[in-house]
Amino acid sequence: MDRATATGAEQAERPRADERPPRDRGVANLFSHGFLLFWAALTALPLLWMFLSSFKSDGEILSDPWGLPGALRFENWSRAWTEAHIGRYFLNSGIVVAGSLTLTMLLGATAAYVFARYEFRGRQVVYYLFVGGMMFPVFLALVPLFFVVRNAGLFGSWTGLILVYAAYSLPFTVFFLTAFFRTLPTSVAEAALIDGCGHFRLFFRVMLPMARPGLISVAIFNFLSHWNQFILPQVLMQGDDSKWVLAQGLTALAVSQGYQGDFSGLFAGLTIATLPVLAVYVAFQRQIQTGLTAGQLK
Amino acid sequence: MRHGKYPLIITFLVPPLVLYGVFVLSPYLQAFQISTTNWLGYSAHADSVGMANFRTLWHDGQVWNAIKNNAIMLAVVPVVTIGLGLFFATMLNMGGRKGRAGVTGVRGTAVYRMVYFFPQVLSVVIIALLWKEVYHPNNGLLNGALRAFGLPAPTWLGDPRTAFWCVLAVMVWSNVGFYVVLFGAAMAAIPRDIYEAVLLDGASRWTTLRRITVPLLWDTVQVAWIYLAIAALDGFILVQQMTNGGPNFSSDVIGLRMYETAFGSESKFGYASAIGVVMLFLTLSVAVLALRTGRRDRIEYS
């Protein structure tokens, strides 16, 4: 086909292509919007229901699941906050995650930097040993981990949880950040070294600031996985309920709610636990979405 | 130029290695050793029994029942989740065909994407507890709606025929949004003119999805498949919190079996570790299988 006929065919196509969408669009858009709305409702409704139910009385919850609360009963919230200790567990989770996230980022970034930028004997072996931990199901380690933590005198302590969270986040963090440090240009580092900048100064003053986008992505990923951690505290934080993290407090609340029939208290507890996370997500959704998806794609 | 690098290598590498070695590597290695003992409870005493735990496991109906449920999840969850994820991502990214000029997203794409992603930021515990209430036979959201339409109200999680499927549905529900965003990001990297050309050729949406989008997204789909397969082999938190494996073990999963064996009433640590080893091999073989069967040539856009 020569050029002239090609453009001729293209021009013949154009009017048809111009016509089709209006016909197509009405039906197809209704169709697609219908499905999209359906899934949005399916996602949002349970959460909205949880929020509204947290203001209802138990009578309202039992008699009419779809009804609106008769009044804004914040006493449900305060009951969950104080009696079910959701407030304390929230704080505990915050303390543990602050510690574990700092430790993960510090150790992950330093290790990844060495793997990405320095040659030494056995580098490949150590790297794969490290990153291989990503493939292992945590269940396999639970029993021995229980004893490792207990023998270290860290059973039932926040320090224990912080160290264990950080240890299990390292493989992915190192994997992700090593790839990220490798993408940074070497010329800046070389120039800094020639100018007499030491290796440590180079890392903290030059390389770490340059790696900020990668650090933020992996920090978001780790924050959510630490905040939502359940199996590790369930095994390593038995006993003393004043040190529990939020996930444990919520399951305990669900159990006691089952005995007492305090539905509104459970919904209030779940809402208190959900709202801050959801608010942070809505505020930073772009970063969080890219942070989490980039985390899975590498 | 590399003068004096060893102090840095040592300071930077030794602390993470020690932490990883103590809390990750050594437990994994010990698990293999423990799996060949009859270690019971909290006593220090344990005899080596060789492969006896694995032989018992082979004839353990409860473990097989749990593995069967994980196998069903493995067959259903990735396919349904990826299917829905691709469908919604397509709608959001190119649902609106605004004439010749373009293939664009529908109106409100950003809002949809935000809402779909909600379950991803919630902890699985919250999702499990919330859905347990949604399925509640008397005051649940689901039966409330069914009753409003005069339909029968099943007991959902209380019925051995439906309990497992209810949990499975929640697993899909909580994952779809993530893959909508993931696939959406990958679709954004596909050059628009490909779609415009296809549109000019008069291809239907379905053909476009099957012949253009999916092949171009193949790497991402493969990654999604691996992650969903690994998630389907777990399911522990949802099952433990929603049904605790019941009624009558109908919704049991292998992770819960392992947990109950180790930390339940009996604390059979040796046997539980053997179940853990089986889980490891299942996970690894599923991942390898996904990588092998899904391998295709990578497509690079110029």
Interface residues (C-beta under 8 A of the other chain):
Chain A: E10 E13 R14 R16 A17 D18 R20 P21 P22 D24 R25 A28 N29 S32 H33 F35 L36 W39 A40 L42 T43 A44 L45 P46 L47 W49 M50 S53 I61 L62 D64 P65 W66 L107 G108 T110 A111 Y113 V114 Y118 E119 F120 V126 L129 F130 G133 M135 F136 P137 F139 L140 A141 L142 V143 P144 L145 V148 V149 A152 L163 V164 A166 A167 Y168 L170 P171 V174 E190 L193 I194 G198 H199 F200 F203 L224 W227 N228 F230 I231 V235 L246 A247 L250 T251 A254 F263 L266 F267 L270 A273 T274 V277 L278 Y281 V282 Q285 I288 Q289 T290 L292 T293 Q296 L297
Chain B: M1 R2 G4 K5 Y6 P7 L8 I9 T11 F12 L13 P15 P16 L17 L19 Y20 V22 F23 V24 L25 S26 P27 Y28 Q30 A31 I34 L84 F87 F88 M91 L92 G95 G96 R97 K98 G99 R100 V106 V111 Y112 R113 M114 V115 Y116 F117 F118 P119 Q120 V121 L122 S123 V124 V125 I126 L129 L130 W131 K132 E133 V134 N138 N139 G140 L141 N143 G144 A145 A148 W173 V176 G177 F178 V181 L182 A185 A186 L199 L200 G202 R205 T220 V223 Y227 I230 L233 D234 F236 I237 Q241 G255 M258 Y259 A262 F263 F269 A272 S273 G276 V277 M279 L280 T283 L284 A287
